[in-house]
Structure formats: C-alpha cells, structure tokens
Amino acid sequence: MVKLIFFCRRRSDITHERYAELLLGSHVPLALKHHPTLRRYVVNIVEHSPPGETPLDSVGELTFDSLEDFRQRLYDSPEGRRVIAHDVKQFMGGASAYVTSEHIQKGGDRPEPVGTCSPGVKMVCPLRRRAGMSHAAFVDHWLGVHVPLALRHHPGMSKYVTNVVEARLDPNTDEIDGVAELHFPSRQTMTNGLFDSPAGEEVVRADIERFIGHTFAYVVAEFVQRSRA
C-alpha cells in the first residue's frame, strides 16, 4: 500500500468556507466515482494554520495498492479525467504532494464513520529532520526511539499515525521527512492533557530535539470518505 498526502491551498478568489463546501460537496463524490483504484480517502479541513507557516485549507490522504495505481490507473475513463480536472479548477489554487508509507501506531481498530466529521480533534504535523542527519537516520530514530516515548507519555492520544515520506511528487516542493497524525478525543485533552506528567513532557521534548529540525501542527477536522473496512 502507498499513501499520498496532499497539502492543499484554495484559489485566491474564494473563501476558506467556500473551498470546504466545494471540496466536500462537489469534488468528493466525483473522486469516489472516477478514481476506481482509490482504496482509502480522507479529507482534513484545516481549522488552524500555525503562524509563520504556509496557511492551508485542507490535507488530503489518498491510499492506493501501488503508486502505479495513482500514476497510471487513477481515472475510470478519459471523460472521468476531464470531469475531475474541470472540477478541481473551481476551488484548488495549489498543492504539495508526498508519497508516504503509513505506520499506524495506535488506534487502528477505531471505528471510522464515513462521510461525516470524525469525533474529537486531529493534528497533522509535517516533520523535517535535524541538520546534518540523514533521512534514514531520522526514520530509524522516529520509529524506533520516539514512537515508544510518545505512546508512553501521550496517554490522551486516541490514534497515532506516522507517515514516512518516500518521495515528493513534485521535486520543487519543500522537502520533508515525515507527517505525524495525532488524534485526541477533545480539544481540552489536546491542549491540557497532552503529557502524562512534567517529567514525561521533558523526556519527549528532549528527544524531539535529537532528530527533528522543524515541525508544526495544523489542526484539522477529519472526514473519512472511503474506509479500508
């Protein structure tokens, strides 16, 4: 399986609210109809972009059996390709896309309501490795050292997914090494109950400095449009 993550921005002449309306109300049904190889489809509507970072309107997660299913077998027909292209022009201003391998660290057995907003709150966090560190070393530390610490000291997380970036679809986009997804049952848990203790917070933050050079969080509302189940 391969998972593509798209960081998307709206056209400059429409509002964020109109963008979300067109994406969920118009584009999603067309994508489900004309992308036959799409195995899982999640639309995350951005509710908060961090100051100083590129403001986004949505983050898309598209899962396929293989990258060839995206590159060569994405559309059901030439007409489907035309319909999708025309629809995307109505709301999309630009996007950065990454090929990733997904690792569900916690909460993979959670039920996924399809077509409605998932309960709780979610953070999507792009990660860039520390200067002087290789991508391979970053991945080894993230998955082998940091993930166990996060699972131990973030008891309030309801789901935790690590996406290792394997390639950029466009080499001109910013280089990142991973994308973390952190789910919480409520905003209060996310803001006030993130760590199990002050000592746990110190351990996690100290480890972050060992392998992450830059990271930030987009707060999103998750809409699962097609579930693996």
HELIX and SHEET records of a PDB file:
HELIX    1   1 HIS A   16  LEU A   22  1                                   7    
HELIX    2   2 LEU A   23  HIS A   27  3                                   5    
HELIX    3   3 VAL A   28  HIS A   34  1                                   7    
HELIX    4   4 LEU A   67  ARG A   71  1                                   5    
HELIX    5   5 PRO A   78  VAL A   88  1                                  11    
HELIX    6   6 HIS A  135  HIS A  141  1                                   7    
HELIX    7   7 TRP A  142  HIS A  146  3                                   5    
HELIX    8   8 VAL A  147  HIS A  153  1                                   7    
HELIX    9   9 ARG A  187  ASN A  192  1                                   6    
HELIX   10  10 PRO A  198  PHE A  211  1                                  14    
SHEET    1   A 9 ILE A 212  THR A 215  0                                        
SHEET    2   A 9 VAL A 121  ARG A 129 -1                                        
SHEET    3   A 9 GLY A 178  PHE A 184 -1                                        
SHEET    4   A 9 LYS A 159  ARG A 168 -1                                        
SHEET    5   A 9 MET A  92  LYS A 106 -1                                        
SHEET    6   A 9 VAL A   2  ARG A  10 -1                                        
SHEET    7   A 9 SER A  58  PHE A  64 -1                                        
SHEET    8   A 9 ARG A  40  HIS A  48 -1                                        
SHEET    9   A 9 TYR A 218  ARG A 226 -1                                        
END                                                                             
